[in-house]
Each structure stands twice: as structure tokens, then as C-alpha cells.
Amino acid sequence: MRAKLPTFQRMNVHSMKRVKNKWRAPRGIDSKQRQKLKAYGAIPGIGYRAPRVERDFHPTGLKEVLVSNAHQLALVNPAKQCVKFSATLGKKKKTELVKIAKEKKIKTVN
């Protein structure tokens, strides 16, 4: 697993109540954070991306697979993959798929 990312803080979030701590890129011409000075916090960049072999993994260490029907669920390898059910699934179909996944001992994420 890769190293933990820094928490990307919005500029001056600590000094203004109205500013929420949601990342926004600094755009001011004199912004110290935009100039990448260490004391002003890290900025997201391509260098923080995970290596290709580690991408698309769930924190459990299994590869996530999006499933929307029984045929896709049959193709899942329980030793290496976990299942994430599609958000567009209805309650009836999802309960059927959860039942099948439990029988095959497939880990479900949602």
C-alpha cells in the first residue's frame, strides 16, 4: 500500500469562519500556497497519484468490481475481488444479488 496523502487544506481556512475546509486551488498572484512554499500547505498534483498496480483497490486489499446483474456476479473471483453494486439497482434485485454473493462467499462493499 502507498504512503498516506497529506490533508490538502484550503488557503486561510483557519482564519475565516465563512470558509469551509473544501479544497480550492489558490489563484492569487501573491499567494504563498500557489508559490508552493512549504509552510503554507501542500497542493494536489500528479505526483501524489498511486502506482498503476495499486489503483482501484478497496482498503481491504481487494480489487473492486462494479456489478449490476447475476451474470457479472458469476465472473467475480472471491479471493482477489470484492463487489460494489450499481447505484441504479432496485431493492428487489439487489437483495437477490446479495443472497447469491453470500452463498459464494464474495465480500460486498456497499
C-alpha positions, 0 to 999 in steps of 0.5 A: 500500500502507498504512503498516506496523502497529506490533508490538502487544506484550503488557503486561510481556512483557519482564519475565516469562519465563512470558509469551509475546509473544501479544497480550492486551488489558490489563484492569487498572484501573491499567494504563498500556497500557489508559490508552493512554499512549504509552510503554507500547505501542500497542493494536489498534483500528479505526483501524489497519484498511486502506482498503476498496480495499486489503483482501484483497490478497496482498503481491504486489499481487494480489487473492486468490481462494479456489478449490476446483474447475476451474470457479472456476479458469476465472473467475480473471483472471491479471493482477489475481488470484492463487489460494489453494486450499481447505484441504479439497482432496485431493492428487489434485485439487489437483495437477490444479488446479495443472497447469491454473493453470500452463498459464494462467499464474495465480500460486498462493499456497499 
